[in-house]
């Protein structure tokens, strides 16, 4: 019987531990030659459907991923690379994170390959699989809402360094670098309470699917509770981008008892609040935003913010990646980076009696 029509009852061996399985491992377990496995991946017509199905079953069983770069490059060696998946290429925050990652890994001669998930769980898995097929040396991911990261268990088991940034993974014990979102939001709201405010509006994502957004809302609620201020859900509105945050601010200010202060849960929402306050010619509403942004100090008064260090988020995650590449096999680590409250004037306004 030819290798193109192997006996399907070939006794399969246990999935290899340690390094990721190779094409030769697949051939050995499937009972065919490495050339037959290559023909399956190249979709050559001479391979029978039975053989193709059998080989692909073994590929799935072993967690093997073909090296697309090696297959596509006829000469020369590929550059060693680290894959980074971020939600939005246009968001300056993630651009700064990527810059921090690149700053660290280039000291080791590694290249950075960036892909965007567009905040979509299915697309995240698709671009991750593409990076894995290119045989990146390590993988870094900012998770999308709704992602189930158990699909990376095989890669994790085979020793691929994987680090998550900004948000924790779901279903996969792994290294992760986070910002103290809860503490930062609670500190911002406590700052407003400390300047005499009791009616503090919240502009963000409610309900929130993403970890960061949930944590910031939870921090808002906690600070009010600590101050003995009852949560008024009428002061909570949805606003993630400039447009919807500006409209939400207009609605809040139109209430019979409007808020005297606002907490904006991200930089885009903060810009929306500023737009609405400017249009309404309101300079008596206090404001603290989460995330610093360009020209925050150019307004009058300047915009007070809780700042997170996006570059440090990237460099810290990259340091973890290099440690794993160098052979660190310790337990998964979670690193939480602090925030900084920057007072510029808008958050220090007192309510008008």
C-alpha positions as CSV (number, residue, x, y, z in Angstrom):
1,X,0.0,0.0,0.0
2,X,1.4,3.4,-1.0
3,X,1.9,6.3,1.4
4,X,-0.7,8.2,-0.5
5,X,-3.3,5.7,0.9
6,X,-2.0,4.9,4.4
7,X,-3.7,2.5,6.8
8,X,-5.8,4.7,9.0
9,X,-5.5,2.4,11.9
10,X,-1.9,3.4,12.4
11,X,-1.3,3.7,16.1
12,X,-0.9,7.3,17.0
13,X,1.7,8.5,19.4
14,X,1.1,11.0,22.2
15,X,1.5,14.6,21.3
16,X,5.2,15.6,21.7
17,X,6.0,17.8,24.7
18,X,8.4,20.6,24.7
19,X,9.2,22.1,21.2
20,X,6.5,22.5,18.7
21,X,5.9,19.5,16.5
22,X,7.6,19.4,13.1
23,X,6.5,18.3,9.7
24,X,8.6,15.1,10.3
25,X,6.6,14.4,13.5
26,X,3.4,14.6,11.5
27,X,4.7,12.3,8.9
28,X,5.9,9.7,11.5
29,X,2.6,9.7,13.4
30,X,0.5,9.6,10.1
31,X,2.6,6.8,8.7
32,X,3.5,8.7,5.5
33,X,6.6,10.5,4.2
34,X,7.4,14.1,4.9
35,X,6.9,14.7,1.1
36,X,3.3,13.5,1.4
37,X,2.6,15.9,4.2
38,X,4.0,18.7,2.2
39,X,1.8,17.7,-0.8
40,X,-1.2,17.8,1.5
41,X,-0.4,21.4,2.6
42,X,0.3,22.4,-1.0
43,X,-3.1,20.9,-2.1
44,X,-1.5,18.7,-4.8
45,X,-4.2,16.7,-6.7
46,X,-2.2,13.4,-6.6
47,X,-3.1,13.0,-2.9
48,X,-6.2,11.0,-2.2
49,X,-9.0,12.5,-0.1
50,X,-8.6,9.7,2.4
51,X,-4.9,10.5,2.9
52,X,-5.5,14.2,3.0
53,X,-8.1,13.8,5.7
54,X,-5.9,11.4,7.7
55,X,-2.9,13.8,7.6
56,X,-5.0,16.8,8.6
57,X,-6.4,14.8,11.5
58,X,-2.9,14.1,12.7
59,X,-2.0,17.8,12.2
60,X,-4.9,18.8,14.4
61,X,-4.0,16.2,17.0
62,X,-0.4,17.3,17.3
63,X,-1.1,21.0,17.1
64,X,1.2,21.4,14.1
65,X,1.4,24.7,12.2
66,X,3.1,24.8,8.8
67,X,5.8,27.4,8.4
68,X,4.3,29.6,5.6
69,X,7.3,31.9,5.5
70,X,9.7,28.9,5.0
71,X,7.4,27.5,2.4
72,X,7.2,30.8,0.5
73,X,10.8,31.8,0.6
74,X,13.1,30.0,-1.8
75,X,16.4,31.4,-0.7
76,X,17.8,33.0,2.4
77,X,16.6,32.8,6.1
78,X,13.7,34.7,7.5
79,X,14.2,37.4,10.2
80,X,13.3,36.3,13.7
81,X,10.1,38.0,14.6
82,X,7.6,38.7,17.5
83,X,3.9,38.9,16.6
84,X,1.8,41.6,18.2
85,X,-2.0,41.8,17.8
86,X,-3.7,45.1,18.8
87,X,-7.4,46.1,18.5
88,X,-7.0,49.3,16.5
89,X,-4.0,50.5,14.3
90,X,-5.4,54.0,14.3
91,X,-5.5,54.4,18.1
92,X,-2.5,56.3,19.3
93,X,-2.5,54.5,22.6
94,X,-1.8,51.1,20.9
95,X,0.7,52.8,18.6
96,X,2.6,53.8,21.7
97,X,2.3,50.3,23.2
98,X,3.8,48.9,20.0
99,X,6.6,51.4,20.0
100,X,7.5,50.3,23.5
101,X,7.5,46.6,22.5
102,X,9.7,47.4,19.4
103,X,12.1,49.4,21.5
104,X,12.9,46.4,23.7
105,X,13.0,43.5,21.1
106,X,15.1,45.3,18.6
107,X,18.0,45.2,21.1
108,X,18.0,41.5,20.5
109,X,17.8,41.7,16.7
110,X,14.1,40.8,16.6
111,X,11.5,42.3,14.3
112,X,8.0,43.2,15.2
113,X,5.1,42.1,13.1
114,X,1.8,43.9,13.9
115,X,-1.7,42.8,13.1
116,X,-5.1,44.4,14.0
117,X,-8.1,42.5,15.3
118,X,-10.5,45.4,14.9
119,X,-11.9,44.4,18.3
120,X,-13.4,41.3,16.8
121,X,-12.8,37.9,18.5
122,X,-13.0,35.9,15.2
123,X,-10.6,38.2,13.4
124,X,-8.3,38.1,16.4
125,X,-8.0,34.3,16.2
126,X,-7.6,34.5,12.4
127,X,-4.7,37.0,12.5
128,X,-3.1,35.1,15.5
129,X,-3.2,31.9,13.4
130,X,-1.5,33.7,10.5
131,X,1.3,34.9,12.8
132,X,1.7,31.4,14.2
133,X,1.9,29.9,10.7
134,X,4.7,32.3,10.0
135,X,6.5,30.7,13.0
136,X,7.0,33.9,15.1
137,X,9.3,33.4,18.0
138,X,6.8,34.8,20.5
139,X,3.2,36.2,20.5
140,X,1.8,39.3,22.2
141,X,-2.0,39.9,22.2
142,X,-4.3,42.7,23.3
143,X,-7.5,40.5,23.6
144,X,-10.8,41.4,22.0
145,X,-14.1,41.2,23.8
146,X,-15.5,37.7,23.7
147,X,-12.3,35.9,22.9
148,X,-11.8,32.4,24.2
149,X,-8.0,31.9,24.3
150,X,-8.1,28.1,24.8
151,X,-7.3,27.9,21.1
152,X,-3.7,28.8,22.1
153,X,-3.3,26.0,24.6
154,X,-1.4,23.8,22.2
155,X,1.1,26.6,21.4
156,X,1.4,27.4,25.1
157,X,2.1,23.7,25.8
158,X,4.7,23.5,23.2
159,X,6.6,26.4,24.8
160,X,5.7,29.4,22.6
161,X,6.2,32.6,24.7
162,X,2.8,34.3,24.9
163,X,2.1,37.6,26.7
164,X,-1.2,39.4,26.9
165,X,-1.3,43.2,27.3
166,X,-3.8,45.7,28.6
167,X,-6.5,43.0,29.2
168,X,-6.3,39.5,30.6
169,X,-6.8,36.4,28.5
170,X,-9.8,34.1,28.9
171,X,-9.3,30.4,29.5
172,X,-5.5,30.4,29.3
173,X,-3.0,30.9,32.2
174,X,-0.4,33.2,30.7
175,X,1.8,36.2,31.4
176,X,-0.2,39.4,31.3
177,X,0.6,43.1,31.8
178,X,-2.2,45.4,32.9
179,X,-2.9,48.9,34.0
180,X,-4.5,49.6,37.4
181,X,-7.8,50.6,35.8
182,X,-10.0,50.2,38.9
183,X,-7.6,52.1,41.1
184,X,-7.1,54.9,38.5
185,X,-10.8,55.4,38.0
186,X,-11.5,55.4,41.7
187,X,-8.8,57.9,42.3
188,X,-10.2,60.2,39.6
189,X,-13.7,60.2,41.1
190,X,-12.4,60.5,44.7
191,X,-10.5,63.6,43.4
192,X,-13.7,65.2,42.2
193,X,-15.5,64.3,45.5
194,X,-12.6,65.9,47.4
195,X,-13.3,69.1,45.6
196,X,-16.9,69.1,46.8
197,X,-18.8,67.3,44.0
198,X,-21.6,64.9,44.8
199,X,-23.3,64.7,41.4
200,X,-20.6,63.2,39.2
201,X,-21.5,62.0,35.7
202,X,-19.9,58.9,34.1
203,X,-19.2,58.8,30.4
204,X,-18.0,55.4,29.1
205,X,-19.2,51.9,28.1
206,X,-22.1,50.6,30.1
207,X,-22.6,47.7,30.0
208,X,-19.0,47.1,29.1
209,X,-17.8,43.9,27.3
210,X,-14.1,44.8,27.7
211,X,-12.2,44.3,30.9
212,X,-10.7,47.8,31.0
213,X,-14.0,49.5,30.6
214,X,-15.7,47.3,33.3
215,X,-12.9,48.0,35.7
216,X,-13.2,51.8,35.2
217,X,-16.9,51.8,35.8
218,X,-16.4,49.6,38.9
219,X,-13.8,52.1,40.1
220,X,-16.3,54.9,39.6
221,X,-19.0,53.1,41.6
222,X,-16.5,52.2,44.4
223,X,-15.3,55.8,44.9
224,X,-18.9,57.0,45.2
225,X,-19.7,54.3,47.7
226,X,-16.6,55.1,49.7
227,X,-17.7,58.7,49.8
228,X,-21.2,57.8,50.9
229,X,-22.7,59.0,47.7
230,X,-25.5,56.9,46.3
231,X,-25.1,55.8,42.7
232,X,-27.5,57.7,40.5
233,X,-27.8,55.7,37.3
234,X,-29.3,58.8,35.7
235,X,-25.8,60.3,35.7
236,X,-24.3,57.3,33.8
237,X,-24.4,57.5,30.0
238,X,-22.7,55.7,27.1
239,X,-19.9,57.5,25.4
240,X,-16.9,55.8,23.9
241,X,-16.0,58.1,20.9
242,X,-16.1,61.9,20.6
243,X,-19.5,62.0,18.9
244,X,-21.5,59.8,21.2
245,X,-19.8,61.2,24.3
246,X,-20.6,64.8,23.3
247,X,-24.2,63.8,22.7
248,X,-24.4,62.0,26.1
249,X,-22.9,65.0,27.8
250,X,-25.5,67.3,26.3
251,X,-28.2,64.9,27.6
252,X,-26.7,64.9,31.1
253,X,-26.4,68.7,31.2
254,X,-30.0,69.1,30.1
255,X,-31.3,67.3,33.2
256,X,-33.2,69.1,35.9
257,X,-30.4,68.4,38.3
258,X,-27.4,68.1,36.0
259,X,-24.0,66.8,37.2
260,X,-21.5,69.3,38.5
261,X,-18.6,67.1,37.5
262,X,-17.8,64.5,34.8
263,X,-15.6,61.4,34.7
264,X,-14.7,60.4,31.2
265,X,-13.5,56.7,31.0
266,X,-11.2,57.1,28.0
267,X,-9.4,59.8,26.0
268,X,-11.9,59.9,23.2
269,X,-14.9,60.2,25.6
270,X,-13.0,63.0,27.3
271,X,-12.6,64.9,24.1
272,X,-16.4,64.5,23.5
273,X,-17.1,66.0,26.9
274,X,-14.8,68.9,26.1
275,X,-16.6,69.5,22.8
276,X,-20.0,69.5,24.5
277,X,-18.9,71.8,27.3
278,X,-17.4,74.2,24.8
279,X,-20.5,74.3,22.7
280,X,-22.6,75.0,25.7
281,X,-20.1,77.6,26.9
282,X,-19.9,75.8,30.3
283,X,-16.7,76.4,32.2
284,X,-18.2,75.5,35.6
285,X,-18.3,71.7,35.1
286,X,-15.3,69.8,36.6
287,X,-13.8,67.1,34.4
288,X,-11.3,64.3,34.9
289,X,-10.5,61.9,32.0
290,X,-8.9,58.5,32.0
291,X,-5.9,58.5,29.6
292,X,-3.8,61.5,28.8
293,X,-4.0,62.9,25.3
294,X,-2.2,65.5,23.1
295,X,-3.1,69.1,23.9
296,X,-4.8,68.2,27.2
297,X,-3.0,71.1,28.7
298,X,-3.9,73.5,25.9
299,X,-7.5,74.1,27.0
300,X,-8.6,76.7,29.6
301,X,-8.6,75.2,32.2
302,X,-6.2,72.4,31.3
303,X,-7.7,68.9,31.3
304,X,-7.0,66.9,34.4
305,X,-6.5,63.2,33.7
306,X,-5.5,59.8,35.1
307,X,-2.7,58.8,32.9
308,X,-1.5,55.3,32.1
309,X,2.0,54.7,30.7
310,X,1.4,53.0,27.3
311,X,5.0,52.8,26.4
312,X,5.8,51.1,29.7
313,X,3.0,48.7,29.1
314,X,4.8,47.7,25.9
315,X,8.3,47.6,27.3
316,X,7.2,45.5,30.3
317,X,5.5,43.0,28.2
318,X,8.4,42.8,25.8
319,X,10.8,42.1,28.8
320,X,8.6,39.2,29.8
321,X,8.7,37.9,26.3
322,X,12.5,38.0,26.2
323,X,12.7,36.3,29.5
324,X,10.6,33.4,28.2
325,X,12.6,33.2,25.0
326,X,15.7,33.0,27.2
327,X,14.3,29.9,29.0
328,X,12.3,31.2,31.9
329,X,9.7,28.4,32.6
330,X,8.3,29.9,35.8
331,X,4.6,30.2,36.6
332,X,2.6,32.8,34.6
333,X,3.0,36.3,35.9
334,X,0.6,39.2,36.2
335,X,2.1,42.7,36.3
336,X,-0.1,45.6,37.2
337,X,1.2,49.1,36.3
338,X,0.1,52.2,38.3
339,X,-1.6,55.2,37.0
340,X,-0.8,58.9,37.7
341,X,-3.3,61.7,38.4
342,X,-2.3,64.8,36.5
343,X,-4.0,68.0,37.8
344,X,-4.3,70.7,35.2
345,X,-7.3,72.7,36.4
346,X,-10.5,71.1,35.1
347,X,-10.6,68.5,37.8
348,X,-10.0,71.0,40.5
349,X,-13.1,73.2,39.9
350,X,-15.5,73.3,42.8
351,X,-19.3,73.2,42.3
352,X,-21.1,76.5,42.2
353,X,-23.3,76.9,45.2
